[in-house]
Amino acid sequence: MARRVVVWTETASKQRREILKYWTLRNGSTEYAKKLIEITNNRIEIIIENPEAFKISEFPETRESALGNFSIYYKVQNDFLIVTAFWDNRQNPSKLLEILSKNQDK
């Protein structure tokens, strides 16, 4: 099987950028942001190798991989791994459901 191509939705990319920006400004350093990028990249590699290893979310065809205070929401479609959300788990979960609903057809 060919290696899956990772595709970040516009929403997921924006969420990740905002989270990284927040922590960089809050800490006055990029160290935590770099660490979070590394953790995220490592988890994406694990998901690529075994996409069914993580729990099915409440939203159809979407799985969740928790990273402490953050979660990666993703779908697997043929040769693609589609990251639909990069979520700070300390936010209101109903907001996440709205975001995932918008990314349903992607």
C-alpha positions as CSV (number, residue, x, y, z in Angstrom):
1,M,0.0,0.0,0.0
2,A,1.2,3.5,-0.8
3,R,2.0,5.9,2.0
4,R,-1.0,8.0,2.9
5,V,-0.9,11.7,2.0
6,V,-1.7,14.0,5.0
7,V,-4.1,16.8,4.2
8,W,-4.9,19.5,6.8
9,T,-8.2,21.2,6.3
10,E,-8.1,25.0,6.3
11,T,-9.9,24.9,9.7
12,A,-7.4,22.5,11.2
13,S,-4.4,24.5,9.9
14,K,-5.9,27.7,11.3
15,Q,-6.5,26.1,14.7
16,R,-3.0,24.8,14.9
17,R,-1.5,28.2,13.9
18,E,-3.6,30.0,16.5
19,I,-2.6,27.5,19.2
20,L,1.1,27.8,18.3
21,K,0.8,31.6,18.2
22,Y,-0.9,31.8,21.6
23,W,1.8,29.7,23.3
24,T,4.6,31.6,21.6
25,L,3.2,34.9,22.8
26,R,2.3,33.6,26.2
27,N,5.7,32.1,26.9
28,G,7.8,34.7,25.0
29,S,9.5,31.8,23.3
30,T,9.0,29.3,20.6
31,E,10.2,26.4,22.6
32,Y,6.8,25.0,23.6
33,A,5.4,25.6,20.1
34,K,8.3,23.6,18.6
35,K,7.7,20.8,21.2
36,L,4.0,20.7,20.2
37,I,4.9,20.6,16.5
38,E,7.2,17.6,17.2
39,I,4.6,15.8,19.3
40,T,2.0,16.4,16.6
41,N,4.2,15.2,13.8
42,N,5.1,12.1,15.7
43,R,1.4,11.3,16.4
44,I,0.6,11.9,12.7
45,E,3.2,9.3,11.8
46,I,1.6,6.8,14.2
47,I,-1.8,7.5,12.7
48,I,-0.5,7.0,9.2
49,E,0.8,3.6,10.2
50,N,-2.3,2.5,12.1
51,P,-5.2,4.9,11.6
52,E,-7.7,2.6,13.5
53,A,-5.6,2.7,16.7
54,F,-7.4,5.7,18.0
55,K,-11.0,6.0,19.2
56,I,-14.0,6.8,17.0
57,S,-15.4,10.2,17.7
58,E,-19.0,11.1,18.0
59,F,-18.9,12.4,14.5
60,P,-19.3,9.9,11.6
61,E,-16.1,8.5,10.0
62,T,-13.9,10.7,12.3
63,R,-11.4,9.5,14.8
64,E,-9.7,11.3,17.7
65,S,-6.2,11.1,18.9
66,A,-5.6,12.8,22.2
67,L,-2.3,14.6,23.0
68,G,-2.9,15.8,26.5
69,N,-4.6,19.1,26.3
70,F,-5.0,18.8,22.5
71,S,-6.6,16.4,20.1
72,I,-6.2,15.6,16.4
73,Y,-9.5,14.8,14.7
74,Y,-9.0,12.9,11.4
75,K,-10.6,10.9,8.6
76,V,-9.1,8.2,6.4
77,Q,-10.2,8.2,2.8
78,N,-8.3,5.9,0.4
79,D,-4.7,7.2,0.3
80,F,-5.4,10.3,2.3
81,L,-5.3,11.1,6.0
82,I,-7.5,14.2,6.4
83,V,-6.9,16.2,9.6
84,T,-10.3,17.9,10.2
85,A,-9.5,19.6,13.5
86,F,-6.6,20.4,15.9
87,W,-8.5,21.0,19.1
88,D,-7.6,22.5,22.5
89,N,-9.6,20.2,24.8
90,R,-10.1,23.0,27.3
91,Q,-12.7,24.6,24.9
92,N,-16.4,24.1,24.7
93,P,-17.0,20.7,23.0
94,S,-20.2,22.0,21.3
95,K,-18.0,24.3,19.3
96,L,-16.0,21.3,18.1
97,L,-19.1,19.6,16.9
98,E,-20.0,22.6,14.8
99,I,-16.5,22.7,13.3
100,L,-16.5,19.0,12.4
101,S,-20.0,19.4,10.9
102,K,-18.6,22.0,8.5
103,N,-15.8,19.7,7.5
104,Q,-18.1,16.7,6.9
105,D,-17.7,16.7,3.1
106,K,-14.0,17.2,3.0
